Amino acid sequence: MLEWWSIEVLHGKGSAARWKDAHSDSLIESAIANGAVDWAWHVHRWGVVFEVAFLDEAQWEVFRELPSVRAALDGVPDPVGGLLVHRGRGGAAGRFAPRRPRPHAGAGAIALPEPEPELEPSEAPQPLFLVGGW
């Protein structure tokens, strides 16, 4: 089974697309040299994602510690909050299976109020008329 990993880079003071252009070749070359079997780049309005697949986690760890990879990750446009590295495909929460919707408590239903009983015409309230003042 393939182990997918993602490097997500968000725009910061600089463009994430420019970061991709500067580091794409070295990241792909390093990945291939260390056993990557598949990879893909995705450009989004918020940044870029580099997805890479290895046969096992050990290959990923070796790739992640390479000086060229560390230099690329150190050079992201927003070094404080603009880098996400995680297991799974880009935008994933690191899960291997898609999330399934959780059931609502109580089947997601709430009891509706009972309808008001209909009154017979003889039981209906009669209007009150005042004649001649107080």
C-alpha positions in Angstrom: 0.0 0.0 0.0 1.3 3.5 -0.8 2.0 6.0 1.9 0.9 9.4 0.7 2.3 12.6 2.3 1.5 16.2 1.6 3.4 19.4 1.9 1.0 22.4 1.8 2.4 25.9 1.5 0.2 28.9 2.0 0.7 32.3 0.6 2.5 34.7 2.9 4.6 37.8 2.2 5.6 36.0 -1.0 3.7 33.8 -3.4 3.4 30.1 -2.8 3.4 29.6 -6.6 6.8 31.3 -6.8 8.1 29.0 -4.0 6.8 26.0 -6.0 8.6 27.3 -9.1 11.9 27.7 -7.2 11.8 24.3 -5.4 9.7 21.9 -7.5 12.7 20.4 -9.4 14.7 19.7 -6.3 11.8 18.2 -4.4 10.8 15.9 -7.3 14.4 14.9 -7.9 14.9 14.2 -4.2 11.7 12.2 -4.0 12.5 10.0 -7.0 16.0 9.4 -5.7 14.6 8.2 -2.4 11.9 5.8 -3.7 8.9 7.9 -4.5 6.5 6.1 -6.8 4.1 9.0 -7.5 3.8 12.7 -6.9 1.6 15.6 -7.9 1.5 19.4 -7.6 -1.8 21.2 -7.0 -2.2 25.0 -7.2 -5.0 26.6 -5.2 -6.0 30.2 -4.6 -4.7 29.9 -1.0 -1.3 28.2 -1.9 0.2 25.0 -3.3 0.3 21.3 -2.4 3.0 18.8 -3.2 1.7 15.3 -2.7 4.2 12.4 -2.8 3.8 8.7 -2.4 6.3 6.2 -1.0 6.1 2.5 -0.4 6.6 2.9 3.4 7.0 5.6 6.0 10.8 5.0 6.4 11.3 6.3 2.8 9.3 9.4 3.7 11.4 10.0 6.8 14.6 9.8 4.8 13.2 12.2 2.2 12.0 14.6 4.8 15.4 14.9 6.4 17.4 15.6 3.2 19.1 19.0 3.2 17.4 20.1 -0.1 14.0 19.3 1.4 14.7 21.0 4.7 16.0 24.1 2.8 12.8 24.2 0.7 10.6 23.9 3.8 12.6 26.6 5.5 12.1 28.9 2.6 8.2 29.0 2.5 6.6 32.5 2.2 5.1 32.3 5.7 7.4 30.3 8.0 5.2 30.7 11.0 1.8 29.6 9.8 2.1 28.8 6.2 3.5 25.3 6.2 1.5 22.1 6.8 3.2 18.7 6.4 1.0 15.7 7.0 0.2 12.1 6.0 -2.4 11.7 3.3 -3.4 13.6 0.2 -3.5 17.4 0.2 -6.2 19.0 2.3 -6.8 15.8 4.1 -6.9 15.4 7.9 -4.4 12.6 7.7 -7.1 9.9 7.5 -6.8 6.8 5.2 -10.5 6.5 4.7 -13.0 9.3 3.9 -14.9 10.7 6.8 -18.5 9.4 7.2 -21.3 11.6 8.5 -22.1 11.0 12.1 -25.6 10.1 13.1 -27.6 12.9 14.7 -28.4 12.4 18.4 -32.0 11.2 18.6 -32.1 10.6 14.8 -31.8 14.4 14.3 -35.5 14.8 15.0 -37.3 16.9 17.6 -40.9 16.2 18.7 -43.4 18.5 17.1 -46.1 20.2 19.2 -49.4 18.4 19.2 -52.0 20.2 17.0 -54.7 22.3 18.8 -58.0 20.4 19.0 -60.7 21.8 16.7 -63.6 23.3 18.6 -67.2 22.5 17.8 -69.1 25.6 16.6 -71.1 25.6 19.8 -67.9 25.6 21.9 -66.3 28.5 20.1 -65.9 31.7 22.1 -68.6 34.2 21.4 -67.8 37.9 20.8 -68.7 40.3 23.6 -70.7 43.4 22.6 -71.3 46.3 24.9 -74.4 48.2 24.4 -75.1 51.7 25.6 -71.7 52.5 27.1 -70.2 51.6 30.4 
